[in-house]
Amino acid sequence: MFDGGSRGNPGPAGCGALLLDGSRGQLLGTVSHFMGQGTNNEAEYRAALIGIRAAAEIDREVGIGSLFIEGDSQLVIKQLTGEYEVKSANLVPLHAQIQKLLSRFKGRFSLRHILRAENSKADELANQAMDRGTTMVSMLWKRDLQAPKPPAAAGEEALASLATRDDLTKTQINKMRVDELRSELNQRGLPSDGRAPELRQRLKALIAMRGS
């Protein structure tokens, strides 16, 4: 979602973009950008640009199924869909930059005009930028990406590693004593916490799925 505005038109201008994971309703990031002097339409275009640019970065790093772009500027939406012609010289380069970014999604995007009342979050980010006179960026998805994996996930990786070893057959692992299995697992970074019987069962399940 994006929004932009100018106090004076032209005047001090700001833009805001909000990135959401639609499937989970999770906030992925926000951009509140102060762009100096500009018009309302320039701010709206700039807001769309920074939002799509941030989405393209997420797509490069972790992948995006589909990108849904929403804004309350009918001009920007209809010019990006090709319904309106871009006539203002100051908007042509911004339009071209956005189209170049969208080309990387290869049709995995849609553009929708929404009412101002539905766009209050992005509007708030744009106004905050104008109030501060500075830019603030919060990319929460990067924090989640860099966070250490929980122990359960690490355990699954260790089990998968053991289950795919060519030198350990299903029969050999089934014959392992609990202490031997624990030793094998501990060598792969799994803590010795008394869960070996449970891990044995999970390991057997992994091997059964592997079909060895």
C-alpha positions in Angstrom: 0.0 0.0 0.0 1.3 3.4 -0.8 0.4 7.1 -0.4 2.1 10.5 -0.9 1.3 14.1 -0.5 2.6 17.6 -0.7 1.9 20.6 1.6 1.6 23.4 -0.9 1.7 21.4 -4.2 4.5 22.0 -4.8 5.9 22.1 -1.3 7.4 19.9 1.3 6.5 16.4 0.2 6.5 12.9 1.8 5.5 9.4 0.9 4.7 6.2 2.7 4.6 2.6 1.8 3.4 -0.4 3.8 4.4 -4.0 3.0 2.2 -6.8 4.2 2.2 -10.5 3.9 -1.4 -11.0 2.8 -1.6 -14.7 3.6 -0.7 -14.2 7.2 -1.6 -10.5 7.8 2.0 -9.9 8.9 3.7 -6.5 8.6 6.9 -7.0 6.6 8.1 -3.4 6.6 7.3 0.3 6.4 8.9 3.3 4.6 8.3 6.9 5.6 10.3 9.0 3.1 10.8 12.8 3.1 11.5 13.8 -0.5 12.0 17.6 -0.1 10.0 19.8 -2.5 7.6 18.2 -4.8 4.0 18.0 -6.1 1.2 15.7 -4.9 1.5 13.5 -8.0 5.3 13.2 -7.7 4.9 12.1 -4.1 2.3 9.5 -5.0 4.6 8.1 -7.7 7.6 8.2 -5.4 5.5 6.3 -2.8 4.6 3.6 -5.3 8.2 3.4 -6.4 9.8 2.9 -2.9 7.1 0.3 -2.0 7.6 -1.7 -5.1 11.4 -1.4 -4.8 11.2 -2.8 -1.2 9.0 -5.6 -2.5 11.5 -6.4 -5.2 14.2 -6.8 -2.6 12.0 -9.2 -0.6 11.4 -11.2 -3.8 15.2 -11.4 -4.5 15.9 -12.6 -1.0 13.0 -14.9 -0.1 10.6 -14.9 -3.0 7.1 -13.5 -3.4 4.2 -15.4 -4.9 2.2 -12.4 -6.0 2.5 -8.7 -5.5 -0.7 -6.7 -4.8 -0.2 -2.9 -5.2 -2.9 -0.7 -3.7 -3.1 3.1 -3.5 -5.7 5.9 -3.4 -4.2 7.8 -6.4 -6.3 7.0 -9.4 -3.9 8.8 -11.6 -0.9 6.6 -10.6 -2.9 3.3 -10.7 -4.4 4.0 -14.1 -1.2 5.3 -15.6 0.6 2.2 -14.5 -2.1 -0.1 -15.9 -1.9 1.8 -19.2 -5.5 3.2 -19.0 -4.2 6.8 -18.7 -1.3 8.3 -20.7 1.6 9.8 -18.8 1.7 13.4 -20.0 3.6 15.3 -17.3 7.4 15.3 -18.0 8.2 15.1 -14.3 6.3 11.8 -14.0 7.7 10.1 -17.0 11.0 8.9 -15.4 9.2 7.7 -12.2 6.7 5.8 -14.4 9.6 4.2 -16.3 11.4 3.2 -13.1 8.3 1.5 -11.7 7.6 -0.4 -14.9 11.2 -1.7 -14.9 10.8 -3.0 -11.4 7.4 -4.6 -12.2 8.9 -6.4 -15.2 10.9 -8.6 -12.7 7.6 -10.0 -11.4 6.7 -11.4 -14.8 3.0 -10.9 -14.5 2.9 -11.8 -10.8 1.4 -8.5 -9.7 -1.8 -6.5 -9.7 -2.7 -2.9 -9.3 -5.9 -1.7 -7.5 -7.3 1.7 -6.7 -8.6 1.9 -3.1 -10.5 4.6 -1.2 -8.5 7.1 1.0 -10.2 5.7 4.0 -8.7 2.3 3.3 -5.2 3.8 3.0 -4.9 5.5 6.4 -1.7 3.6 7.4 0.3 4.7 4.3 -1.2 8.2 4.6 0.1 8.4 8.2 3.6 7.3 7.1 3.6 10.1 4.4 2.5 12.7 6.9 5.1 11.6 9.5 7.8 12.1 6.9 6.6 15.6 6.2 6.4 16.4 9.9 9.9 15.1 10.6 11.6 16.2 7.4 13.6 12.9 7.4 13.2 9.4 6.1 12.6 6.3 8.3 12.8 2.7 7.0 11.8 -0.4 9.0 12.3 -3.7 7.2 10.9 -6.2 9.8 11.2 -9.1 7.4 15.1 -8.8 7.5 15.0 -9.2 11.2 12.9 -12.3 11.0 15.2 -13.7 8.2 18.4 -13.2 10.3 16.9 -14.5 13.6 18.4 -17.8 14.9 16.4 -20.9 14.2 14.6 -22.3 17.2 16.0 -25.6 18.7 13.3 -27.7 17.2 14.2 -26.5 13.7 17.9 -27.2 14.4 16.9 -30.7 15.6 15.0 -31.5 12.4 18.1 -30.5 10.4 20.3 -32.8 12.4 17.9 -35.7 12.0 17.6 -35.1 8.3 21.4 -35.0 8.0 21.7 -38.3 9.8 18.9 -39.9 7.8 20.6 -39.1 4.5 24.0 -40.6 5.4 24.9 -43.3 3.0 27.0 -45.2 5.5 24.1 -45.8 7.9 21.4 -48.0 6.6 17.9 -48.3 8.0 18.7 -51.6 9.6 21.9 -50.3 11.2 20.1 -47.3 12.8 17.3 -49.5 14.0 19.8 -51.7 15.8 21.6 -48.7 17.5 21.4 -48.5 21.2 20.0 -45.3 22.7 23.4 -44.1 23.7 24.8 -44.7 20.2 22.0 -42.9 18.6 22.4 -40.0 21.0 26.1 -39.9 20.2 25.4 -39.8 16.5 22.9 -37.0 16.9 25.1 -35.0 19.4 27.9 -35.0 16.8 25.5 -32.9 14.7 24.9 -30.3 17.3 21.8 -31.7 18.9 21.8 -31.3 22.7 21.8 -34.4 24.9 18.6 -33.8 26.8 17.1 -37.2 27.3 15.0 -37.1 24.1 16.8 -39.9 22.4 13.8 -42.4 22.4 11.6 -39.7 20.8 14.4 -38.8 18.3 14.8 -42.5 17.4 11.1 -42.6 16.3 11.3 -39.4 14.4 14.5 -40.6 12.7 12.8 -43.8 11.7 10.0 -41.8 10.2 12.4 -39.7 8.2 14.2 -42.9 6.9 10.8 -44.5 6.0 9.9 -41.3 4.0 13.3 -41.5 2.3 12.5 -45.1 1.2 15.9 -46.6 2.0 
